[in-house]
């Protein structure tokens, strides 16, 4: 199947894919959307976070219909393969279609999360043949780093009491609830000392990673924690280890696929390398069914300075002991994760380590408990904790006329609507908190591999879901 740019939703997806739009770098794409609105003489508002709201009057004769809000986020997760030289600050995505009709980006995330929703809204705003009620399209920024843009909005920004969030996927799937979350940054400050041993470069790679909400229940390997485990087990074998640098993962909401570590050890090169390889083989067996591509590389490398011994040990101990991954499953909904943690990013700066951690939970009390555990462990090991973005969950509503309309339209297309709860964070919870009476649904096409370079969008579903969305809009008049 071709990526047909004569179709407006495909055209706009292609256009925004030319514009770098990682979280925090949305100005250019936001300005593009504003220019789009001005060219069509549509009412438009852009705020200081680069959220954009565009209003389009109802089709003549339908002015009395209840207004409808469409919403999607303009930022994307920027992940790439280790051999990719793509620069997310300036390079356009390299789109291509495989033989089975799936759209990809070469070596990087595709940004279908949530570029498909952005493209849908732009296509709808650009369609003067579609019958619709008054539309308000909300393009939010910094969703992938804690729903920051949505949290910046006020009730006055919501020009209606019905909202379709276009960050849901599955073609015939709609979400009915989502988890809340909290982002933590955990620090350990250190001093550098001159290395007096032999340096080594340790690389953990080949893990599948994935969305830390949608894939955490699959219990895939976390590269940061595997690297820490390898070094701790070296120490347990009597091999002295002192960190020089530890870097792994790219986003707190993506399970880290690679970790890159420099360390110092006075032990024999032969013993260090053989011990790491033996330990890696045991871990490979553990990951046989979740991460068959897992590999570990180690080589001798010059290391001139190290972290002071106390800080090095404390940081490794923290990574080794911290809770991570799937914590709880729902007892009421089959297969639903209700609480999890993701040690997403580790950076070594000039004078400190930094761990970027994301806690997710359906219950505020579970979030509080997991945050308290991380803070307690940090306090015991001399770490500092900064609690950053925090957002609430979206509770299930039994009554939803908009969901009923979606179900009827999907059925008219010969399919049945599937309702599900998600462990991912959605902006729906923020909008529901702003207006508890708002009727909210999610919708979107089939895509897989979100937050990884394996992300892909099914083009047949992209077309069909756009038609279903248009039919829902017509039916909502």
C-alpha positions as CSV (number, residue, x, y, z in Angstrom):
1,X,0.0,0.0,0.0
2,X,1.3,3.5,-0.9
3,X,1.6,6.5,1.4
4,X,-0.7,8.6,-0.8
5,X,0.1,12.3,-0.3
6,X,-3.1,13.3,-2.2
7,X,-5.0,12.2,0.9
8,X,-4.9,15.2,3.3
9,X,-4.3,13.2,6.5
10,X,-1.2,11.6,4.7
11,X,-0.1,14.9,3.4
12,X,-0.1,16.6,6.8
13,X,1.6,13.6,8.5
14,X,4.3,13.9,5.9
15,X,4.6,17.7,6.4
16,X,5.0,17.5,10.2
17,X,7.5,14.7,9.8
18,X,9.8,17.2,8.1
19,X,9.8,19.3,11.3
20,X,11.8,18.3,14.4
21,X,9.3,18.1,17.3
22,X,10.8,16.3,20.2
23,X,9.4,17.2,23.6
24,X,10.5,20.8,24.5
25,X,11.4,21.5,20.9
26,X,7.9,22.2,19.5
27,X,8.1,25.8,18.5
28,X,8.6,25.1,14.8
29,X,5.8,22.7,14.5
30,X,3.5,24.9,16.6
31,X,4.3,27.9,14.4
32,X,3.6,25.8,11.3
33,X,0.1,24.9,12.7
34,X,-0.5,28.6,13.6
35,X,0.4,29.6,10.0
36,X,-1.9,26.9,8.7
37,X,-4.8,28.4,10.8
38,X,-4.1,31.9,9.7
39,X,-4.1,31.0,6.0
40,X,-7.6,29.5,6.5
41,X,-8.7,32.5,8.6
42,X,-9.5,30.3,11.5
43,X,-9.6,31.6,15.1
44,X,-6.3,30.5,16.7
45,X,-4.5,30.9,20.0
46,X,-0.9,29.9,20.8
47,X,0.4,30.1,24.3
48,X,3.9,30.3,25.8
49,X,4.4,26.5,25.9
50,X,3.4,26.3,22.2
51,X,0.0,24.7,22.8
52,X,-2.3,25.7,19.9
53,X,-6.1,25.9,19.9
54,X,-7.9,26.4,16.6
55,X,-11.7,26.9,16.3
56,X,-13.8,26.3,13.2
57,X,-17.4,27.4,13.1
58,X,-20.1,24.8,12.6
59,X,-21.3,23.8,9.1
60,X,-24.2,26.2,8.2
61,X,-27.4,24.7,9.6
62,X,-25.7,22.9,12.5
63,X,-24.9,25.9,14.7
64,X,-27.2,24.6,17.4
65,X,-25.2,21.3,17.7
66,X,-23.1,20.8,20.8
67,X,-19.5,21.8,20.0
68,X,-16.9,19.0,19.7
69,X,-13.3,19.2,20.8
70,X,-10.6,17.2,19.0
71,X,-7.2,16.9,20.7
72,X,-3.7,15.5,20.0
73,X,-0.2,16.2,21.2
74,X,2.4,17.7,18.8
75,X,5.6,16.3,20.4
76,X,7.1,12.9,19.9
77,X,9.5,10.6,21.6
78,X,13.0,10.8,20.0
79,X,14.6,7.4,20.0
80,X,17.0,6.0,17.5
81,X,19.2,3.0,16.8
82,X,22.8,3.1,18.0
83,X,24.1,3.1,14.4
84,X,21.8,6.1,13.4
85,X,23.3,9.5,12.9
86,X,19.9,11.2,12.8
87,X,19.9,14.6,14.6
88,X,16.4,15.1,16.1
89,X,17.1,18.8,16.6
90,X,17.4,19.5,12.8
91,X,16.8,16.5,10.6
92,X,13.5,15.5,9.0
93,X,12.3,11.9,9.6
94,X,13.1,9.5,6.7
95,X,9.7,7.9,6.0
96,X,9.3,4.7,4.0
97,X,6.7,2.0,3.5
98,X,7.4,-1.7,3.9
99,X,6.1,-4.5,1.7
100,X,3.2,-5.1,4.1
101,X,1.8,-1.5,4.0
102,X,3.3,-0.2,7.2
103,X,4.9,3.3,7.5
104,X,8.3,3.6,9.2
105,X,11.0,6.1,9.9
106,X,14.5,4.9,9.0
107,X,16.4,4.1,12.2
108,X,14.2,6.3,14.5
109,X,10.8,6.6,16.1
110,X,8.1,7.5,13.6
111,X,6.2,10.0,15.6
112,X,2.8,8.3,14.8
113,X,2.4,8.9,18.6
114,X,0.8,11.4,18.2
115,X,1.5,12.6,14.6
116,X,-1.5,10.7,13.4
117,X,-3.8,12.7,15.6
118,X,-2.2,16.0,14.6
119,X,-2.5,15.0,10.9
120,X,-6.2,14.0,11.4
121,X,-7.1,17.4,12.9
122,X,-5.3,19.4,10.3
123,X,-7.0,17.4,7.5
124,X,-10.4,17.9,9.1
125,X,-9.8,21.6,9.6
126,X,-8.8,21.8,5.9
127,X,-11.9,20.0,4.7
128,X,-14.8,22.3,3.8
129,X,-17.0,19.4,2.6
130,X,-17.3,17.7,6.0
131,X,-20.5,18.3,7.9
132,X,-19.6,19.1,11.5
133,X,-20.6,20.9,14.6
134,X,-18.5,23.8,15.9
135,X,-15.0,22.3,16.2
136,X,-12.2,23.2,18.6
137,X,-8.9,21.5,17.9
138,X,-6.4,21.5,20.7
139,X,-2.7,20.7,19.8
140,X,-0.8,20.2,23.1
141,X,3.0,20.3,23.7
142,X,5.3,18.3,26.0
143,X,2.9,15.4,26.5
144,X,5.6,12.8,26.4
145,X,7.4,14.4,29.4
146,X,4.5,14.6,31.9
147,X,1.5,16.0,30.0
148,X,3.0,19.4,30.6
149,X,1.2,21.3,27.8
150,X,-2.3,20.0,28.8
151,X,-1.6,20.9,32.4
152,X,-1.0,24.4,31.3
153,X,-4.5,24.8,29.9
154,X,-7.5,26.2,31.9
155,X,-11.2,25.4,31.8
156,X,-11.7,28.5,29.6
157,X,-9.6,26.8,26.9
158,X,-12.1,24.0,26.6
159,X,-14.7,25.2,24.1
160,X,-17.1,22.3,24.5
161,X,-18.2,19.5,26.7
162,X,-17.4,16.6,24.3
163,X,-13.8,15.6,23.5
164,X,-12.2,13.1,21.2
165,X,-8.6,12.4,22.3
166,X,-6.7,11.2,19.2
167,X,-3.8,9.6,21.2
168,X,-5.6,6.3,21.3
169,X,-4.8,3.5,18.8
170,X,-6.2,0.3,17.5
171,X,-8.6,1.2,14.8
172,X,-11.6,-0.4,16.6
173,X,-10.3,0.3,20.1
174,X,-11.2,3.1,22.6
175,X,-9.7,3.7,26.0
176,X,-12.1,4.2,29.0
177,X,-9.5,5.0,31.7
178,X,-5.8,5.7,32.1
179,X,-3.1,5.8,34.8
180,X,-1.7,8.8,36.6
181,X,2.0,9.3,37.0
182,X,4.9,11.1,38.7
183,X,8.3,11.9,37.3
184,X,11.3,11.9,39.6
185,X,14.9,13.0,39.1
186,X,17.4,11.4,41.5
187,X,20.9,12.8,41.9
188,X,24.1,11.8,43.5
189,X,26.9,14.5,43.5
190,X,30.5,13.3,43.4
191,X,34.1,14.2,43.1
192,X,36.5,13.0,40.4
193,X,39.7,11.3,41.3
194,X,42.6,10.1,39.2
195,X,42.3,6.5,37.9
196,X,44.9,4.1,39.2
197,X,43.6,0.9,37.5
198,X,42.7,-0.3,34.1
199,X,39.6,1.1,32.3
200,X,36.8,-0.8,30.6
201,X,34.0,0.0,28.3
202,X,30.8,-1.9,29.0
203,X,27.9,-1.8,26.5
204,X,24.5,-3.4,27.0
205,X,22.4,-3.4,23.9
206,X,20.0,-5.3,21.7
207,X,17.0,-5.0,24.1
208,X,13.5,-4.4,22.7
209,X,12.6,-1.5,25.0
210,X,9.1,-0.2,24.4
211,X,6.5,2.2,25.9
212,X,6.9,2.2,29.6
213,X,3.1,2.2,30.0
214,X,2.1,-0.1,27.1
215,X,5.0,-2.6,27.3
216,X,6.0,-2.7,31.0
217,X,3.9,-5.8,31.6
218,X,6.0,-7.7,29.1
219,X,8.9,-7.6,31.7
220,X,11.5,-6.7,29.1
221,X,15.0,-6.1,30.2
222,X,16.0,-2.6,31.4
223,X,19.5,-1.8,30.0
224,X,20.4,0.6,32.9
225,X,19.6,-2.0,35.6
226,X,21.3,-4.8,33.7
227,X,24.5,-2.8,33.5
228,X,24.3,-2.0,37.2
229,X,23.7,-5.7,38.0
230,X,26.7,-6.8,35.9
231,X,28.9,-4.4,37.9
232,X,27.5,-5.4,41.2
233,X,28.0,-9.1,40.4
234,X,31.5,-8.3,39.4
235,X,32.0,-6.9,42.9
236,X,30.4,-9.9,44.4
237,X,33.0,-12.0,42.7
238,X,35.7,-10.0,44.4
239,X,36.5,-7.7,41.5
240,X,36.9,-4.1,42.4
241,X,34.9,-1.7,40.3
242,X,34.8,2.1,40.3
243,X,32.6,4.1,37.9
244,X,33.9,6.7,35.5
245,X,30.7,7.3,33.5
246,X,27.3,5.7,33.3
247,X,24.8,6.7,30.6
248,X,21.7,4.8,29.4
249,X,18.2,5.3,28.0
250,X,16.8,8.3,26.2
251,X,13.4,9.0,27.7
252,X,11.8,8.3,31.1
253,X,8.7,6.8,29.3
254,X,10.7,4.4,27.2
255,X,12.2,1.2,28.6
256,X,15.9,1.7,28.0
257,X,17.4,-0.5,25.3
258,X,21.1,0.4,25.7
259,X,23.5,1.4,28.4
260,X,27.0,2.6,28.0
261,X,29.4,2.5,31.0
262,X,33.1,3.3,31.7
263,X,34.6,1.8,34.8
264,X,38.0,1.3,36.4
265,X,39.3,-2.0,37.9
266,X,42.7,-3.0,39.0
267,X,41.9,-6.7,38.5
268,X,43.3,-8.8,35.6
269,X,41.9,-7.9,32.2
270,X,41.3,-11.6,31.4
271,X,39.4,-12.1,34.6
272,X,37.2,-9.0,34.3
273,X,36.2,-9.7,30.7
274,X,35.6,-13.5,31.3
275,X,33.5,-12.8,34.4
276,X,31.3,-10.2,32.5
277,X,30.8,-12.6,29.7
278,X,29.8,-15.5,32.0
279,X,27.4,-13.2,33.9
280,X,25.9,-11.9,30.6
281,X,25.3,-15.5,29.5
282,X,23.2,-16.1,32.6
283,X,21.1,-12.9,32.0
284,X,20.7,-13.9,28.3
285,X,19.0,-17.1,29.5
286,X,16.7,-15.1,31.7
287,X,15.7,-12.9,28.8
288,X,15.4,-15.7,26.3
289,X,11.7,-15.1,25.6
290,X,11.5,-11.3,26.1
291,X,14.7,-9.9,24.6
292,X,16.3,-12.5,22.3
293,X,18.6,-9.9,20.8
294,X,20.3,-9.0,24.1
295,X,24.1,-8.7,24.0
296,X,26.9,-7.3,26.2
297,X,30.2,-6.0,24.9
298,X,33.2,-5.3,27.0
299,X,36.6,-4.1,26.0
300,X,39.7,-2.5,27.6
301,X,39.7,1.3,27.3
302,X,41.8,4.0,28.9
303,X,40.0,5.8,31.8
304,X,41.9,8.8,33.2
305,X,39.5,9.8,36.0
306,X,36.9,8.0,38.2
307,X,34.1,8.9,40.5
308,X,35.0,8.9,44.2
309,X,34.6,5.4,45.6
310,X,31.7,6.2,48.0
311,X,29.6,7.9,45.3
312,X,30.3,5.1,42.8
313,X,29.2,2.4,45.2
314,X,26.2,4.4,46.4
315,X,24.9,4.9,42.8
316,X,25.4,1.3,41.8
317,X,23.7,0.2,45.0
318,X,20.7,2.4,44.2
319,X,20.3,1.0,40.7
320,X,20.7,-2.5,42.0
321,X,18.2,-2.2,44.9
322,X,15.5,0.1,43.5
323,X,12.1,-1.3,42.6
324,X,11.4,-1.3,38.9
325,X,9.1,-2.6,36.2
326,X,5.7,-4.2,36.8
327,X,4.5,-3.7,40.4
328,X,0.8,-4.6,40.4
329,X,-1.9,-6.1,38.1
330,X,-5.6,-5.4,38.2
331,X,-7.7,-8.0,40.0
332,X,-10.8,-6.7,38.1
333,X,-9.5,-6.2,34.5
334,X,-7.6,-9.1,32.9
335,X,-4.1,-8.1,31.8
336,X,-4.2,-4.5,33.1
337,X,-1.1,-3.2,34.8
338,X,-2.1,-0.9,37.7
339,X,1.3,0.2,39.0
340,X,4.9,0.3,37.6
341,X,8.2,2.1,37.6
342,X,10.7,2.8,34.8
343,X,14.3,3.7,35.4
344,X,14.3,5.4,32.0
345,X,17.4,7.6,31.8
346,X,20.8,7.7,33.5
347,X,23.3,10.5,32.7
348,X,26.7,11.2,34.1
349,X,27.4,15.0,34.3
350,X,30.5,16.8,35.3
351,X,29.8,16.5,39.1
352,X,26.8,14.3,39.5
353,X,24.8,11.2,38.4
354,X,21.2,11.8,37.4
355,X,18.4,9.2,37.1
356,X,15.1,10.1,35.4
357,X,12.4,7.9,36.8
358,X,8.7,7.5,35.9
359,X,6.2,6.1,38.3
360,X,2.7,5.1,36.9
361,X,-0.3,4.1,38.9
362,X,-4.1,3.9,38.6
363,X,-4.4,4.9,42.2
364,X,-2.9,8.0,43.8
365,X,-2.1,6.0,47.0
366,X,0.0,3.6,44.9
367,X,1.9,6.5,43.4
368,X,2.6,7.9,46.8
369,X,3.8,4.5,48.1
370,X,6.2,4.0,45.2
371,X,7.6,7.5,45.4
372,X,8.1,7.1,49.1
373,X,10.1,3.9,48.6
374,X,12.3,5.6,46.0
375,X,12.9,8.5,48.3
376,X,13.6,6.3,51.3
377,X,16.2,4.3,49.4
378,X,17.7,7.6,48.1
379,X,18.0,9.0,51.6
380,X,19.7,5.8,52.9
381,X,22.3,6.0,50.1
382,X,22.9,9.8,50.2
383,X,21.0,10.6,47.0
384,X,18.8,13.7,46.4
385,X,15.3,13.4,44.9
386,X,13.4,16.1,43.0
387,X,9.7,15.4,42.3
388,X,8.7,16.9,39.0
389,X,5.6,16.6,36.8
390,X,2.7,14.8,38.5
391,X,-0.6,14.1,36.8
392,X,-3.8,12.3,37.8
393,X,-5.5,9.3,36.2
394,X,-8.7,9.2,34.2
395,X,-11.4,7.2,35.9
396,X,-14.0,5.1,34.0
397,X,-17.4,6.6,33.2
398,X,-20.2,4.1,32.6
399,X,-22.2,6.6,30.6
400,X,-20.7,8.2,27.5
401,X,-23.0,9.2,24.6
402,X,-19.8,10.0,22.5
403,X,-18.6,6.4,23.1
404,X,-22.0,5.1,22.0
405,X,-21.8,7.1,18.8
406,X,-18.3,5.8,18.1
407,X,-19.6,2.2,18.7
408,X,-22.5,2.8,16.2
409,X,-20.1,4.2,13.5
410,X,-17.6,1.4,14.0
411,X,-20.4,-1.2,13.7
412,X,-21.6,0.5,10.5
413,X,-18.1,-0.2,9.1
414,X,-18.7,-3.9,9.9
415,X,-16.7,-4.1,13.1
416,X,-17.2,-4.1,16.9
417,X,-15.8,-1.4,19.2
418,X,-13.4,-2.7,21.9
419,X,-13.3,-0.8,25.1
420,X,-10.2,-1.0,27.3
421,X,-8.3,0.5,30.2
422,X,-4.7,1.5,29.7
423,X,-1.7,1.8,32.0
424,X,-0.3,4.6,29.8
425,X,-0.8,8.3,30.8
426,X,-3.3,10.2,28.7
427,X,-4.3,13.9,28.8
428,X,-7.9,12.8,29.3
429,X,-7.4,12.9,33.1
430,X,-6.3,16.5,32.9
431,X,-9.3,17.6,30.8
432,X,-11.7,15.6,33.0
433,X,-10.3,17.4,36.1
434,X,-10.9,20.7,34.4
435,X,-14.5,19.8,33.6
436,X,-15.8,16.7,35.5
437,X,-18.9,16.7,33.2
438,X,-17.0,16.4,30.0
439,X,-17.7,13.3,27.8
440,X,-14.3,12.0,26.6
441,X,-13.3,9.2,24.3
442,X,-10.1,8.2,22.6
443,X,-9.6,7.0,19.0
444,X,-6.8,6.4,16.5
445,X,-5.4,4.0,13.9
446,X,-3.3,0.8,14.4
447,X,0.3,1.4,15.2
448,X,2.9,-0.6,17.1
449,X,6.4,-0.1,18.6
450,X,5.7,3.3,20.2
451,X,8.7,4.9,21.8
452,X,11.2,2.7,19.9
453,X,12.8,2.8,16.4
454,X,10.5,-0.1,15.6
455,X,7.4,2.2,15.7
456,X,5.2,1.7,12.6
457,X,1.8,2.9,11.4
458,X,-0.6,0.7,9.4
459,X,-1.6,2.7,6.4
460,X,-4.8,0.8,5.7
461,X,-5.9,1.5,9.2
462,X,-4.7,5.1,9.0
463,X,-7.1,5.6,6.1
464,X,-10.0,3.7,7.5
465,X,-9.7,5.3,11.0
466,X,-9.8,8.7,9.4
467,X,-13.0,7.9,7.6
468,X,-14.5,6.5,10.9
469,X,-13.5,9.7,12.7
470,X,-15.1,11.9,10.0
471,X,-18.3,9.8,10.3
472,X,-18.3,10.2,14.1
473,X,-18.0,14.0,13.6
474,X,-20.9,14.0,11.2
475,X,-23.0,11.8,13.5
476,X,-22.3,14.1,16.5
477,X,-24.2,17.0,14.8
